[in-house]
Amino acid sequence: MGEKDTHYIPSKIEAIENKTNIKIEKVPNANHSLDNEPFNTLMSISALEKVMKRLDDFLKL
């Protein structure tokens, strides 16, 4: 979840992070689309790569 996403509410994210069966990948300076703000193409692609790797690892479980 991008930390600059309008749906990012720190108190709610913290409550979810305290659960042992849920993991959240927070992306600094990223909006809802995981675009890095201010817009930075390389950082946006890097963030997407990291999220996709985590998803791939999860699906292989």
Helices and strands as residue ranges (DSSP letters): H 10-17, H 41-59
